């Protein structure tokens, strides 16, 4: 049996989005095919309210899904569909923009830490102009398990299989079949998550350090791995890791800001629809 190997390691870049929220863009932008079906991953984390308080005022999306995982903090969602939700520590917001959503995400705190991730997941061409959808998941709705090795896992999406445990996540999706886990490895632990061959795989270490098939991956490092074989993770001193895996769509990816379609013509149509006020009809 082959072993999944690290293909590339990166550390992201500091940037800002929304009305000036400071964040680290771990991937996104150039050459999105490398991460297919994932389009972008942002990490936000600060205890300085000046770096997050302005939030993300109303803005549009079309053609993909956004997943926000709040580790610490409180954020209010509102959209043109009438959805209102409060994302709190340990919760997840899953929004399918499809043909169009205009929404805002605004902090509901004036002090303290705000920390989490936002992931953009592509939709197949057949679903890009489908009906939009939105759901908040409270922490109690997201499976949290402790494996025999002592490793704790938050199973946001997909199916976690390891150490004889088979646990469905809070969300299942066709086509891209995303796997999204938050893994907390105690010192001296190891794990071999079972993932489908052919699925794109990334690991992001946001606390501590791990070894992947014997190769070190340190704090704030993102690894893109090979698509075949067994995954072997271990941590000598303890770590917290975000695991992302999904089935590549293999379709053209054309992005212009908050719109992700399959052709330039479709992007131009999205811009016209937004300008003419019919993006969300």
Secondary structure, 3 states (H helix, E strand, C coil): CCECCEEEEECCEEEEECCCEEEEEEEECCCHHHHCCEEEEEEEEECCHHHCCCCEEEEEEECEEEEEEEEECCEEEEECCCCEEEECCCCEEEEECCCCEEEEEEECCCCCCEEEEEEEEECCHHHCCCCCEEEEECHHHCEEEECCCCCEEEEEECEEEECCEEEECCECCCCCCCEEEEEEECCCEEECCCCCCCEEEEEEEEEECEEECCEEECCCEEEEECCCCECCEEECCCEEEEEEEEECCCCCCEEECCEEECCHHHHHHHHHHHHCCCCCC
